[in-house]
């Protein structure tokens, strides 16, 4: 009879250890209370104009940079901080092929995107532009 009691106690002890371990793992997955935002707000964009494809002087089959003007579509909206472009086909966009710099202090702002190394004119299939007034948009 004493042997059965040892088995029962040992079984209960194992169950207790497993239950407390499960609780410890579940308790580690709690997420602190946070907020994403509140209220509804319309997201406005930018108007792109005056696009210039600047060809390489020594080899006009290569593209040195793309220059364009960008202006907020709503008066008073902020200047774009980050501008990214892609010249590849839809579905295979690559926004890391150029370095874009926003200049001028008043709208419309001038954006110059330089390619290093140069890309071929034939490889330019379409022009996609991402602009954000935030420091780090995700394409």
N, CA, C and O atoms as CSV, one atom per row, in Angstrom:
chain,resi,resn,atom,element,x,y,z
A,1,UNK,N,N,0.818,-1.189,0.000
A,1,UNK,CA,C,0.000,0.000,0.000
A,1,UNK,C,C,0.864,1.256,0.000
A,1,UNK,O,O,0.526,2.258,-0.630
A,2,UNK,N,N,1.989,1.185,0.721
A,2,UNK,CA,C,2.886,2.324,0.787
A,2,UNK,C,C,3.493,2.619,-0.581
A,2,UNK,O,O,3.755,3.774,-0.916
A,3,UNK,N,N,3.717,1.550,-1.384
A,3,UNK,CA,C,4.265,1.727,-2.731
A,3,UNK,C,C,3.304,2.492,-3.627
A,3,UNK,O,O,3.733,3.347,-4.402
A,4,UNK,N,N,2.026,2.203,-3.534
A,4,UNK,CA,C,1.024,2.915,-4.335
A,4,UNK,C,C,0.991,4.386,-3.943
A,4,UNK,O,O,0.817,5.251,-4.801
A,5,UNK,N,N,1.153,4.673,-2.678
A,5,UNK,CA,C,1.156,6.063,-2.221
A,5,UNK,C,C,2.356,6.809,-2.792
A,5,UNK,O,O,2.246,7.976,-3.169
A,6,UNK,N,N,3.516,6.127,-2.853
A,6,UNK,CA,C,4.701,6.763,-3.444
A,6,UNK,C,C,4.472,7.071,-4.906
A,6,UNK,O,O,4.850,8.141,-5.384
A,7,UNK,N,N,3.852,6.137,-5.629
A,7,UNK,CA,C,3.585,6.364,-7.062
A,7,UNK,C,C,2.601,7.510,-7.258
A,7,UNK,O,O,2.773,8.332,-8.158
A,8,UNK,N,N,1.590,7.565,-6.433
A,8,UNK,CA,C,0.596,8.637,-6.545
A,8,UNK,C,C,1.245,9.977,-6.245
A,8,UNK,O,O,1.025,10.952,-6.963
A,9,UNK,N,N,2.040,10.026,-5.192
A,9,UNK,CA,C,2.722,11.273,-4.820
A,9,UNK,C,C,3.712,11.671,-5.914
A,9,UNK,O,O,3.793,12.849,-6.263
A,10,UNK,N,N,4.458,10.725,-6.456
A,10,UNK,CA,C,5.404,11.013,-7.527
A,10,UNK,C,C,4.686,11.508,-8.781
A,10,UNK,O,O,5.144,12.446,-9.433
A,11,UNK,N,N,3.571,10.882,-9.112
A,11,UNK,CA,C,2.780,11.310,-10.270
A,11,UNK,C,C,2.240,12.722,-10.064
A,11,UNK,O,O,2.292,13.548,-10.975
A,12,UNK,N,N,1.727,12.995,-8.884
A,12,UNK,CA,C,1.223,14.342,-8.584
A,12,UNK,C,C,2.342,15.382,-8.635
A,12,UNK,O,O,2.133,16.507,-9.087
A,13,UNK,N,N,3.525,14.997,-8.171
A,13,UNK,CA,C,4.664,15.904,-8.201
A,13,UNK,C,C,5.065,16.236,-9.639
A,13,UNK,O,O,5.348,17.390,-9.959
A,14,UNK,N,N,5.086,15.215,-10.505
A,14,UNK,CA,C,5.412,15.431,-11.926
A,14,UNK,C,C,4.373,16.340,-12.577
A,14,UNK,O,O,4.727,17.253,-13.323
A,15,UNK,N,N,3.101,16.095,-12.299
A,15,UNK,CA,C,2.028,16.935,-12.859
A,15,UNK,C,C,2.172,18.361,-12.368
A,15,UNK,O,O,2.001,19.301,-13.144
A,16,UNK,N,N,2.483,18.541,-11.095
A,16,UNK,CA,C,2.668,19.879,-10.534
A,16,UNK,C,C,3.832,20.613,-11.187
A,16,UNK,O,O,3.723,21.804,-11.480
A,17,UNK,N,N,4.946,19.920,-11.420
A,17,UNK,CA,C,6.107,20.533,-12.081
A,17,UNK,C,C,5.755,20.914,-13.521
A,17,UNK,O,O,6.094,22.011,-13.965
A,18,UNK,N,N,5.089,20.038,-14.246
A,18,UNK,CA,C,4.693,20.337,-15.632
A,18,UNK,C,C,3.720,21.512,-15.690
A,18,UNK,O,O,3.840,22.378,-16.557
A,19,UNK,N,N,2.770,21.544,-14.782
A,19,UNK,CA,C,1.790,22.631,-14.771
A,19,UNK,C,C,2.455,23.970,-14.481
A,19,UNK,O,O,2.144,24.972,-15.125
A,20,UNK,N,N,3.368,23.992,-13.516
A,20,UNK,CA,C,4.039,25.254,-13.197
A,20,UNK,C,C,4.966,25.680,-14.326
A,20,UNK,O,O,5.121,26.876,-14.571
A,21,UNK,N,N,5.591,24.720,-15.025
A,21,UNK,CA,C,6.435,25.058,-16.182
A,21,UNK,C,C,5.602,25.662,-17.298
A,21,UNK,O,O,6.002,26.649,-17.915
A,22,UNK,N,N,4.438,25.065,-17.557
A,22,UNK,CA,C,3.540,25.592,-18.593
A,22,UNK,C,C,3.111,27.000,-18.245
A,22,UNK,O,O,3.071,27.867,-19.118
A,23,UNK,N,N,2.787,27.246,-16.979
A,23,UNK,CA,C,2.399,28.583,-16.556
A,23,UNK,C,C,3.552,29.568,-16.759
A,23,UNK,O,O,3.331,30.699,-17.193
A,24,UNK,N,N,4.753,29.154,-16.454
A,24,UNK,CA,C,5.915,30.037,-16.611
A,24,UNK,C,C,6.121,30.414,-18.066
A,24,UNK,O,O,6.408,31.572,-18.369
A,25,UNK,N,N,5.979,29.443,-18.984
A,25,UNK,CA,C,6.133,29.751,-20.409
A,25,UNK,C,C,5.017,30.665,-20.899
A,25,UNK,O,O,5.267,31.595,-21.666
A,26,UNK,N,N,3.803,30.409,-20.467
A,26,UNK,CA,C,2.678,31.249,-20.890
A,26,UNK,C,C,2.809,32.652,-20.321
A,26,UNK,O,O,2.482,33.624,-21.002
A,27,UNK,N,N,3.281,32.777,-19.090
A,27,UNK,CA,C,3.432,34.088,-18.475
A,27,UNK,C,C,4.507,34.906,-19.179
A,27,UNK,O,O,4.454,36.136,-19.151
A,28,UNK,N,N,5.477,34.257,-19.807
A,28,UNK,CA,C,6.540,34.971,-20.503
A,28,UNK,C,C,6.052,35.585,-21.810
A,28,UNK,O,O,6.748,36.424,-22.382
A,29,UNK,N,N,4.881,35.195,-22.299
A,29,UNK,CA,C,4.366,35.693,-23.564
A,29,UNK,C,C,3.405,36.857,-23.416
A,29,UNK,O,O,2.706,37.186,-24.375
A,30,UNK,N,N,3.342,37.481,-22.275
A,30,UNK,CA,C,2.445,38.610,-22.108
A,30,UNK,C,C,3.004,39.828,-22.834
A,30,UNK,O,O,4.220,39.994,-22.934
A,31,UNK,N,N,2.131,40.659,-23.330
A,31,UNK,CA,C,2.526,41.854,-24.075
A,31,UNK,C,C,2.030,43.072,-23.320
A,31,UNK,O,O,0.877,43.121,-22.892
A,32,UNK,N,N,2.890,44.036,-23.161
A,32,UNK,CA,C,2.521,45.255,-22.446
A,32,UNK,C,C,1.417,45.997,-23.199
A,32,UNK,O,O,1.353,45.962,-24.428
A,33,UNK,N,N,0.571,46.651,-22.458
A,33,UNK,CA,C,-0.490,47.441,-23.039
A,33,UNK,C,C,0.118,48.573,-23.863
A,33,UNK,O,O,1.014,49.275,-23.393
A,34,UNK,N,N,-0.369,48.751,-25.091
A,34,UNK,CA,C,0.152,49.821,-25.936
A,34,UNK,C,C,-0.953,50.324,-26.841
A,34,UNK,O,O,-2.019,49.716,-26.942
A,35,UNK,N,N,-0.688,51.430,-27.490
A,35,UNK,CA,C,-1.671,52.009,-28.401
A,35,UNK,C,C,-1.022,52.226,-29.749
A,35,UNK,O,O,0.161,52.557,-29.830
A,36,UNK,N,N,-1.782,52.042,-30.795
A,36,UNK,CA,C,-1.288,52.269,-32.138
A,36,UNK,C,C,-1.624,53.688,-32.574
A,36,UNK,O,O,-0.847,54.314,-33.294
A,37,UNK,N,N,-2.730,54.182,-32.161
A,37,UNK,CA,C,-3.137,55.529,-32.531
A,37,UNK,C,C,-4.607,55.703,-32.247
A,37,UNK,O,O,-5.276,54.772,-31.798
A,38,UNK,N,N,-5.110,56.886,-32.505
A,38,UNK,CA,C,-6.534,57.107,-32.305
A,38,UNK,C,C,-7.020,58.107,-33.324
A,38,UNK,O,O,-6.230,58.810,-33.954
A,39,UNK,N,N,-8.300,58.165,-33.478
A,39,UNK,CA,C,-8.992,59.055,-34.414
A,39,UNK,C,C,-8.713,58.661,-35.857
A,39,UNK,O,O,-7.718,57.998,-36.148
A,40,UNK,N,N,-9.570,59.059,-36.727
A,40,UNK,CA,C,-9.379,58.820,-38.159
A,40,UNK,C,C,-8.726,60.052,-38.766
A,40,UNK,O,O,-9.086,61.181,-38.432
A,41,UNK,N,N,-7.782,59.837,-39.642
A,41,UNK,CA,C,-7.095,60.946,-40.280
A,41,UNK,C,C,-6.838,60.587,-41.734
A,41,UNK,O,O,-6.421,59.469,-42.039
A,42,UNK,N,N,-7.084,61.519,-42.618
A,42,UNK,CA,C,-6.832,61.297,-44.026
A,42,UNK,C,C,-5.336,61.389,-44.286
A,42,UNK,O,O,-4.662,62.304,-43.814
A,43,UNK,N,N,-4.836,60.434,-45.038
A,43,UNK,CA,C,-3.423,60.444,-45.398
A,43,UNK,C,C,-3.320,61.080,-46.780
A,43,UNK,O,O,-3.886,60.581,-47.752
A,44,UNK,N,N,-2.597,62.173,-46.848
A,44,UNK,CA,C,-2.436,62.859,-48.126
A,44,UNK,C,C,-1.126,62.428,-48.771
A,44,UNK,O,O,-0.303,61.759,-48.146
A,45,UNK,N,N,-0.948,62.807,-49.993
A,45,UNK,CA,C,0.243,62.375,-50.713
A,45,UNK,C,C,1.039,63.528,-51.271
A,45,UNK,O,O,0.969,64.659,-50.790
A,46,UNK,N,N,1.793,63.210,-52.293
A,46,UNK,CA,C,2.651,64.185,-52.949
A,46,UNK,C,C,2.394,64.146,-54.453
A,46,UNK,O,O,2.083,63.099,-55.020
A,47,UNK,N,N,2.530,65.293,-55.073
A,47,UNK,CA,C,2.435,65.385,-56.529
A,47,UNK,C,C,3.851,65.392,-57.098
A,47,UNK,O,O,4.715,66.134,-56.629
A,48,UNK,N,N,4.078,64.565,-58.105
A,48,UNK,CA,C,5.394,64.462,-58.748
A,48,UNK,C,C,5.301,65.136,-60.115
A,48,UNK,O,O,4.405,64.832,-60.902
A,49,UNK,N,N,6.226,66.047,-60.392
A,49,UNK,CA,C,6.234,66.747,-61.690
A,49,UNK,C,C,7.671,66.906,-62.181
A,49,UNK,O,O,8.626,66.638,-61.453
A,50,UNK,N,N,7.799,67.343,-63.417
A,50,UNK,CA,C,9.095,67.712,-64.015
A,50,UNK,C,C,10.154,66.614,-63.915
A,50,UNK,O,O,11.279,66.879,-63.492
A,51,UNK,N,N,9.807,65.390,-64.300
A,51,UNK,CA,C,10.749,64.268,-64.228
A,51,UNK,C,C,11.792,64.397,-65.334
A,51,UNK,O,O,11.456,64.564,-66.506
A,52,UNK,N,N,13.067,64.316,-64.941
A,52,UNK,CA,C,14.183,64.392,-65.891
A,52,UNK,C,C,15.052,63.142,-65.709
A,52,UNK,O,O,15.515,62.846,-64.607
A,53,UNK,N,N,15.262,62.417,-66.815
A,53,UNK,CA,C,16.159,61.263,-66.807
A,53,UNK,C,C,17.519,61.759,-67.307
A,53,UNK,O,O,17.682,62.034,-68.496
A,54,UNK,N,N,18.487,61.871,-66.405
A,54,UNK,CA,C,19.799,62.440,-66.727
A,54,UNK,C,C,20.740,61.337,-67.222
A,54,UNK,O,O,21.188,60.495,-66.444
A,55,UNK,N,N,21.034,61.354,-68.524
A,55,UNK,CA,C,21.892,60.335,-69.131
A,55,UNK,C,C,23.360,60.589,-68.829
A,55,UNK,O,O,23.774,61.727,-68.607
A,56,UNK,N,N,24.128,59.531,-68.823
A,56,UNK,CA,C,25.564,59.620,-68.621
A,56,UNK,C,C,26.190,60.312,-69.831
A,56,UNK,O,O,25.849,59.993,-70.970
A,57,UNK,N,N,27.097,61.248,-69.596
A,57,UNK,CA,C,27.714,62.026,-70.670
A,57,UNK,C,C,28.566,61.137,-71.581
A,57,UNK,O,O,28.551,61.310,-72.799
A,58,UNK,N,N,29.301,60.196,-71.005
A,58,UNK,CA,C,30.186,59.347,-71.800
A,58,UNK,C,C,29.479,58.175,-72.455
A,58,UNK,O,O,29.908,57.697,-73.506
A,59,UNK,N,N,28.397,57.709,-71.842
A,59,UNK,CA,C,27.659,56.568,-72.387
A,59,UNK,C,C,26.160,56.828,-72.227
A,59,UNK,O,O,25.597,56.534,-71.173
A,60,UNK,N,N,25.509,57.372,-73.253
A,60,UNK,CA,C,24.091,57.730,-73.140
A,60,UNK,C,C,23.142,56.531,-73.021
A,60,UNK,O,O,21.930,56.724,-72.923
A,61,UNK,N,N,23.658,55.312,-73.029
A,61,UNK,CA,C,22.812,54.151,-72.769
A,61,UNK,C,C,22.694,53.886,-71.271
A,61,UNK,O,O,21.967,52.990,-70.842
A,62,UNK,N,N,23.425,54.688,-70.476
A,62,UNK,CA,C,23.395,54.552,-69.017
A,62,UNK,C,C,22.734,55.789,-68.413
A,62,UNK,O,O,22.787,56.886,-68.968
A,63,UNK,N,N,22.117,55.574,-67.268
A,63,UNK,CA,C,21.397,56.632,-66.568
A,63,UNK,C,C,22.157,56.989,-65.292
A,63,UNK,O,O,22.388,56.130,-64.441
A,64,UNK,N,N,22.547,58.268,-65.162
A,64,UNK,CA,C,23.254,58.739,-63.960
A,64,UNK,C,C,22.283,58.994,-62.817
A,64,UNK,O,O,22.514,58.564,-61.687
A,65,UNK,N,N,21.186,59.704,-63.122
A,65,UNK,CA,C,20.244,60.081,-62.069
A,65,UNK,C,C,18.881,60.423,-62.648
A,65,UNK,O,O,18.726,60.656,-63.846
A,66,UNK,N,N,17.909,60.445,-61.765
A,66,UNK,CA,C,16.565,60.904,-62.102
A,66,UNK,C,C,16.273,62.077,-61.179
A,66,UNK,O,O,16.454,61.987,-59.965
A,67,UNK,N,N,15.821,63.174,-61.766
A,67,UNK,CA,C,15.541,64.394,-61.018
A,67,UNK,C,C,14.062,64.725,-61.209
A,67,UNK,O,O,13.542,64.618,-62.320
A,68,UNK,N,N,13.385,65.125,-60.139
A,68,UNK,CA,C,11.974,65.510,-60.263
A,68,UNK,C,C,11.600,66.463,-59.141
A,68,UNK,O,O,12.318,66.608,-58.152
A,69,UNK,N,N,10.453,67.110,-59.324
A,69,UNK,CA,C,9.907,67.989,-58.291
A,69,UNK,C,C,8.833,67.234,-57.530
A,69,UNK,O,O,8.113,66.413,-58.098
A,70,UNK,N,N,8.734,67.520,-56.239
A,70,UNK,CA,C,7.728,66.872,-55.401
A,70,UNK,C,C,7.103,67.933,-54.509
A,70,UNK,O,O,7.798,68.768,-53.930
A,71,UNK,N,N,5.770,67.886,-54.408
A,71,UNK,CA,C,5.057,68.862,-53.588
A,71,UNK,C,C,3.898,68.168,-52.881
A,71,UNK,O,O,3.242,67.308,-53.470
A,72,UNK,N,N,3.635,68.533,-51.612
A,72,UNK,CA,C,2.480,67.956,-50.920
A,72,UNK,C,C,1.192,68.314,-51.659
A,72,UNK,O,O,1.055,69.419,-52.184
A,73,UNK,N,N,0.247,67.367,-51.697
A,73,UNK,CA,C,-1.028,67.628,-52.390
A,73,UNK,C,C,-1.961,68.482,-51.553
A,73,UNK,O,O,-2.937,69.023,-52.073
A,74,UNK,N,N,-1.676,68.613,-50.259
A,74,UNK,CA,C,-2.470,69.451,-49.376
A,74,UNK,C,C,-1.574,70.548,-48.812
A,74,UNK,O,O,-0.501,70.272,-48.274
A,75,UNK,N,N,-2.021,71.784,-48.938
A,75,UNK,CA,C,-1.238,72.924,-48.439
A,75,UNK,C,C,-0.960,72.757,-46.949
A,75,UNK,O,O,-1.845,72.384,-46.180
A,76,UNK,N,N,0.269,73.036,-46.557
A,76,UNK,CA,C,0.658,72.962,-45.161
A,76,UNK,C,C,1.192,71.605,-44.732
A,76,UNK,O,O,1.709,71.465,-43.623
A,77,UNK,N,N,1.072,70.600,-45.601
A,77,UNK,CA,C,1.630,69.284,-45.262
A,77,UNK,C,C,3.153,69.363,-45.260
A,77,UNK,O,O,3.729,70.216,-45.935
A,78,UNK,N,N,3.808,68.484,-44.510
A,78,UNK,CA,C,5.264,68.581,-44.360
A,78,UNK,C,C,6.052,68.172,-45.597
A,78,UNK,O,O,5.562,67.478,-46.488
A,79,UNK,N,N,7.289,68.635,-45.604
A,79,UNK,CA,C,8.257,68.297,-46.646
A,79,UNK,C,C,8.577,66.808,-46.567
A,79,UNK,O,O,8.639,66.251,-45.471
A,80,UNK,N,N,8.781,66.155,-47.712
A,80,UNK,CA,C,9.211,64.758,-47.653
A,80,UNK,C,C,10.627,64.657,-47.089
A,80,UNK,O,O,11.517,65.403,-47.497
A,81,UNK,N,N,10.829,63.739,-46.158
A,81,UNK,CA,C,12.131,63.532,-45.542
A,81,UNK,C,C,12.873,62.413,-46.255
A,81,UNK,O,O,14.084,62.482,-46.466
A,82,UNK,N,N,12.125,61.386,-46.620
A,82,UNK,CA,C,12.702,60.221,-47.284
A,82,UNK,C,C,11.995,60.015,-48.616
A,82,UNK,O,O,10.765,60.016,-48.683
A,83,UNK,N,N,12.778,59.838,-49.676
A,83,UNK,CA,C,12.232,59.522,-50.993
A,83,UNK,C,C,12.996,58.313,-51.520
A,83,UNK,O,O,14.226,58.296,-51.527
A,84,UNK,N,N,12.255,57.310,-51.959
A,84,UNK,CA,C,12.831,56.110,-52.547
A,84,UNK,C,C,12.228,55.904,-53.927
A,84,UNK,O,O,11.049,56.185,-54.142
A,85,UNK,N,N,13.033,55.413,-54.863
A,85,UNK,CA,C,12.500,55.126,-56.187
A,85,UNK,C,C,12.895,53.715,-56.621
A,85,UNK,O,O,13.882,53.144,-56.157
A,86,UNK,N,N,12.085,53.183,-57.527
A,86,UNK,CA,C,12.388,51.902,-58.158
A,86,UNK,C,C,12.117,52.056,-59.646
A,86,UNK,O,O,11.148,52.700,-60.046
A,87,UNK,N,N,12.974,51.464,-60.459
A,87,UNK,CA,C,12.807,51.546,-61.912
A,87,UNK,C,C,12.519,50.177,-62.523
A,87,UNK,O,O,12.535,50.025,-63.745
A,88,UNK,N,N,12.256,49.182,-61.678
A,88,UNK,CA,C,12.007,47.831,-62.169
A,88,UNK,C,C,10.507,47.577,-62.290
A,88,UNK,O,O,9.693,48.395,-61.860
A,89,UNK,N,N,10.155,46.448,-62.872
A,89,UNK,CA,C,8.760,46.111,-63.123
A,89,UNK,C,C,7.987,45.885,-61.833
A,89,UNK,O,O,8.554,45.537,-60.797
A,90,UNK,N,N,6.677,46.091,-61.924
A,90,UNK,CA,C,5.797,45.860,-60.781
A,90,UNK,C,C,5.944,44.426,-60.296
A,90,UNK,O,O,5.989,43.487,-61.090
A,91,UNK,N,N,6.016,44.276,-58.991
A,91,UNK,CA,C,6.187,42.954,-58.408
A,91,UNK,C,C,7.642,42.621,-58.133
A,91,UNK,O,O,7.935,41.706,-57.362
A,92,UNK,N,N,8.552,43.351,-58.753
A,92,UNK,CA,C,9.979,43.105,-58.504
A,92,UNK,C,C,10.689,44.418,-58.169
A,92,UNK,O,O,11.861,44.601,-58.498
A,93,UNK,N,N,9.967,45.326,-57.512
A,93,UNK,CA,C,10.525,46.628,-57.178
A,93,UNK,C,C,11.776,46.493,-56.324
A,93,UNK,O,O,11.857,45.638,-55.442
A,94,UNK,N,N,12.757,47.360,-56.604
A,94,UNK,CA,C,13.992,47.395,-55.829
A,94,UNK,C,C,14.273,48.853,-55.502
A,94,UNK,O,O,14.779,49.603,-56.337
A,95,UNK,N,N,13.941,49.245,-54.279
A,95,UNK,CA,C,14.092,50.641,-53.880
A,95,UNK,C,C,15.484,50.950,-53.345
A,95,UNK,O,O,15.725,52.067,-52.886
A,96,UNK,N,N,16.397,50.001,-53.391
A,96,UNK,CA,C,17.738,50.206,-52.847
A,96,UNK,C,C,18.766,50.517,-53.919
A,96,UNK,O,O,19.960,50.543,-53.621
A,97,UNK,N,N,18.349,50.753,-55.158
A,97,UNK,CA,C,19.311,50.958,-56.239
A,97,UNK,C,C,19.775,52.394,-56.375
A,97,UNK,O,O,20.694,52.666,-57.147
A,98,UNK,N,N,19.169,53.321,-55.649
A,98,UNK,CA,C,19.559,54.721,-55.794
A,98,UNK,C,C,19.548,55.423,-54.445
A,98,UNK,O,O,18.929,54.967,-53.484
A,99,UNK,N,N,20.250,56.540,-54.408
A,99,UNK,CA,C,20.271,57.397,-53.222
A,99,UNK,C,C,19.580,58.702,-53.596
A,99,UNK,O,O,20.030,59.405,-54.501
A,100,UNK,N,N,18.491,59.030,-52.906
A,100,UNK,CA,C,17.728,60.240,-53.230
A,100,UNK,C,C,17.955,61.315,-52.179
A,100,UNK,O,O,17.990,61.041,-50.979
A,101,UNK,N,N,18.109,62.550,-52.659
A,101,UNK,CA,C,18.321,63.700,-51.786
A,101,UNK,C,C,17.256,64.737,-52.099
A,101,UNK,O,O,17.041,65.087,-53.259
A,102,UNK,N,N,16.589,65.228,-51.056
A,102,UNK,CA,C,15.557,66.261,-51.196
A,102,UNK,C,C,16.205,67.603,-50.887
A,102,UNK,O,O,16.797,67.783,-49.823
A,103,UNK,N,N,16.092,68.546,-51.820
A,103,UNK,CA,C,16.668,69.877,-51.617
A,103,UNK,C,C,15.601,70.948,-51.788
A,103,UNK,O,O,14.447,70.637,-52.083
A,104,UNK,N,N,15.973,72.174,-51.610
A,104,UNK,CA,C,15.136,73.374,-51.614
A,104,UNK,C,C,14.354,73.450,-50.310
A,104,UNK,O,O,14.020,72.429,-49.710
A,105,UNK,N,N,14.070,74.664,-49.885
A,105,UNK,CA,C,13.404,74.869,-48.604
A,105,UNK,C,C,11.913,75.122,-48.750
A,105,UNK,O,O,11.191,75.129,-47.753
A,106,UNK,N,N,11.440,75.328,-49.962
A,106,UNK,CA,C,10.021,75.587,-50.173
A,106,UNK,C,C,9.484,74.646,-51.248
A,106,UNK,O,O,10.224,74.183,-52.116
A,107,UNK,N,N,8.205,74.377,-51.173
A,107,UNK,CA,C,7.553,73.502,-52.143
A,107,UNK,C,C,7.394,74.227,-53.473
A,107,UNK,O,O,7.084,75.418,-53.460
A,108,UNK,N,N,7.587,73.587,-54.612
A,108,UNK,CA,C,7.936,72.184,-54.789
A,108,UNK,C,C,9.420,71.937,-54.494
A,108,UNK,O,O,10.287,72.742,-54.834
A,109,UNK,N,N,9.675,70.801,-53.852
A,109,UNK,CA,C,11.035,70.423,-53.488
A,109,UNK,C,C,11.687,69.680,-54.644
A,109,UNK,O,O,11.008,68.982,-55.397
A,110,UNK,N,N,12.981,69.823,-54.788
A,110,UNK,CA,C,13.724,69.143,-55.843
A,110,UNK,C,C,14.315,67.857,-55.280
A,110,UNK,O,O,14.956,67.869,-54.229
A,111,UNK,N,N,14.097,66.751,-55.982
A,111,UNK,CA,C,14.633,65.458,-55.556
A,111,UNK,C,C,15.600,64.975,-56.626
A,111,UNK,O,O,15.270,64.965,-57.812
A,112,UNK,N,N,16.796,64.574,-56.202
A,112,UNK,CA,C,17.803,64.016,-57.104
A,112,UNK,C,C,18.135,62.613,-56.616
A,112,UNK,O,O,18.606,62.427,-55.494
A,113,UNK,N,N,17.883,61.631,-57.473
A,113,UNK,CA,C,18.170,60.231,-57.144
A,113,UNK,C,C,19.312,59.762,-58.036
A,113,UNK,O,O,19.169,59.701,-59.257
A,114,UNK,N,N,20.442,59.434,-57.426
A,114,UNK,CA,C,21.647,59.049,-58.146
A,114,UNK,C,C,21.828,57.538,-58.090
A,114,UNK,O,O,21.594,56.911,-57.057
A,115,UNK,N,N,22.250,56.962,-59.216
A,115,UNK,CA,C,22.486,55.517,-59.306
A,115,UNK,C,C,23.977,55.223,-59.267
A,115,UNK,O,O,24.738,55.731,-60.091
A,116,UNK,N,N,24.390,54.407,-58.314
A,116,UNK,CA,C,25.783,53.980,-58.234
A,116,UNK,C,C,25.783,52.476,-58.044
A,116,UNK,O,O,25.370,52.000,-56.986
A,117,UNK,N,N,26.223,51.723,-59.012
A,117,UNK,CA,C,26.700,52.145,-60.321
A,117,UNK,C,C,25.525,52.555,-61.213
A,117,UNK,O,O,24.360,52.328,-60.886
A,118,UNK,N,N,25.865,53.158,-62.333
A,118,UNK,CA,C,24.840,53.587,-63.279
A,118,UNK,C,C,23.998,52.400,-63.714
A,118,UNK,O,O,24.480,51.267,-63.749
A,119,UNK,N,N,22.740,52.661,-64.046
A,119,UNK,CA,C,21.888,51.609,-64.597
A,119,UNK,C,C,21.690,51.892,-66.080
A,119,UNK,O,O,21.873,53.022,-66.534
A,120,UNK,N,N,21.317,50.869,-66.827
A,120,UNK,CA,C,21.091,51.078,-68.258
A,120,UNK,C,C,19.704,51.666,-68.474
A,120,UNK,O,O,18.767,51.395,-67.723
A,121,UNK,N,N,19.602,52.468,-69.510
A,121,UNK,CA,C,18.313,53.061,-69.852
A,121,UNK,C,C,17.309,51.954,-70.191
A,121,UNK,O,O,16.132,52.058,-69.847
A,122,UNK,N,N,17.767,50.908,-70.856
A,122,UNK,CA,C,16.889,49.803,-71.246
A,122,UNK,C,C,16.302,49.077,-70.039
A,122,UNK,O,O,15.241,48.463,-70.149
A,123,UNK,N,N,16.976,49.137,-68.889
A,123,UNK,CA,C,16.475,48.445,-67.703
A,123,UNK,C,C,15.390,49.230,-66.967
A,123,UNK,O,O,14.767,48.704,-66.045
A,124,UNK,N,N,15.159,50.471,-67.361
A,124,UNK,CA,C,14.123,51.283,-66.726
A,124,UNK,C,C,12.779,50.905,-67.337
A,124,UNK,O,O,12.473,51.273,-68.471
A,125,UNK,N,N,11.984,50.166,-66.572
A,125,UNK,CA,C,10.702,49.672,-67.061
A,125,UNK,C,C,9.569,50.589,-66.620
A,125,UNK,O,O,8.664,50.886,-67.400
A,126,UNK,N,N,9.620,51.032,-65.379
A,126,UNK,CA,C,8.634,51.977,-64.853
A,126,UNK,C,C,9.271,52.722,-63.693
A,126,UNK,O,O,10.303,52.300,-63.170
A,127,UNK,N,N,8.666,53.817,-63.295
A,127,UNK,CA,C,9.196,54.617,-62.200
A,127,UNK,C,C,8.187,54.606,-61.060
A,127,UNK,O,O,7.081,55.130,-61.194
A,128,UNK,N,N,8.574,54.003,-59.933
A,128,UNK,CA,C,7.762,54.008,-58.718
A,128,UNK,C,C,8.466,54.885,-57.696
A,128,UNK,O,O,9.679,54.785,-57.509
A,129,UNK,N,N,7.702,55.741,-57.038
A,129,UNK,CA,C,8.270,56.664,-56.062
A,129,UNK,C,C,7.538,56.512,-54.733
A,129,UNK,O,O,6.308,56.524,-54.679
A,130,UNK,N,N,8.312,56.370,-53.670
A,130,UNK,CA,C,7.767,56.368,-52.312
A,130,UNK,C,C,8.331,57.604,-51.626
A,130,UNK,O,O,9.541,57.827,-51.618
A,131,UNK,N,N,7.439,58.403,-51.050
A,131,UNK,CA,C,7.873,59.602,-50.320
A,131,UNK,C,C,7.176,59.621,-48.974
A,131,UNK,O,O,6.009,59.247,-48.858
A,132,UNK,N,N,7.909,60.065,-47.953
A,132,UNK,CA,C,7.343,60.111,-46.609
A,132,UNK,C,C,7.914,61.281,-45.841
A,132,UNK,O,O,9.076,61.653,-46.001
A,133,UNK,N,N,7.066,61.850,-45.004
A,133,UNK,CA,C,7.537,62.908,-44.110
A,133,UNK,C,C,8.096,62.312,-42.829
A,133,UNK,O,O,8.587,63.039,-41.966
A,134,UNK,N,N,8.022,60.978,-42.699
A,134,UNK,CA,C,8.612,60.269,-41.555
A,134,UNK,C,C,10.019,59.859,-41.908
A,134,UNK,O,O,10.382,59.812,-43.083
A,135,UNK,N,N,10.816,59.561,-40.897
A,135,UNK,CA,C,12.224,59.253,-41.129
A,135,UNK,C,C,12.479,57.898,-41.761
A,135,UNK,O,O,13.512,57.722,-42.408
A,136,UNK,N,N,11.577,56.924,-41.602
A,136,UNK,CA,C,11.886,55.591,-42.126
A,136,UNK,C,C,10.644,54.864,-42.629
A,136,UNK,O,O,10.097,54.039,-41.897
A,137,UNK,N,N,10.180,55.130,-43.837
A,137,UNK,CA,C,9.039,54.374,-44.346
A,137,UNK,C,C,9.483,52.992,-44.823
A,137,UNK,O,O,10.641,52.814,-45.203
A,138,UNK,N,N,8.583,52.021,-44.808
A,138,UNK,CA,C,8.890,50.708,-45.293
A,138,UNK,C,C,8.281,50.506,-46.644
A,138,UNK,O,O,7.072,50.673,-46.806
A,139,UNK,N,N,9.106,50.138,-47.660
A,139,UNK,CA,C,8.540,49.914,-48.967
A,139,UNK,C,C,7.740,48.661,-49.038
A,139,UNK,O,O,7.193,48.336,-50.092
